[in-house]
């Protein structure tokens, strides 16, 4: 479990292909704090640390992950948002994030507001019920608040600190981003769907 509050900005050091999987070595300032078998969110994707070597560590993304996230586009030098798993004693400064990406979205516009940045994203309409005005959403592992919501798009406002300390600063129009919708919203929607099904039978 994570919070969507990014701890560090890492960088892809090496990419290896192993069958349908991709093995990544990530250079990161928090690498020396990691141990094998720990969970770390990478652009919002929960991956297991497999090896640690000084200032870098190794993780593997399987085919399912590569197909449903933007990890398949990673190459040497790609900046990556990193967050270690939540401790029971930690403050929940963002929102509950599982590290299980639901789908990818696309960056449609980036506007400098002279003190903040406003970014517009589009997403598949199949997930429209999970994006609400002023609701929480996780974009590339960053906990943000959605506004200007339509059936297939939403906007977020990014403060300078978040802009400077995450890979949102490197976004360009048409870039794919990982999206994880609010966990509580998904459970509520599922219950409503089952209830509607019960009424119809």
Buried (B, 14 or more C-beta within 10 A) or exposed (E): BBBBBBBBBBBBBEBEEEEEEBBBBBBBEBBEEBEEEBBBBBBBBBBEBBEBEEBBBBBBBBEEBBEBBBBBEBEEEBBBBBBBBBEEEEEEEBBBBBBBBBBBBBBBEBEEEEEBBBBBBBBEEEBBBBBBEEBBBBBBBBBBBBBEBEEBBBBBBBEEEBBEBBBBBEBEEEBBBBBBBBBEBBEEBEEEEEEEEEEEE
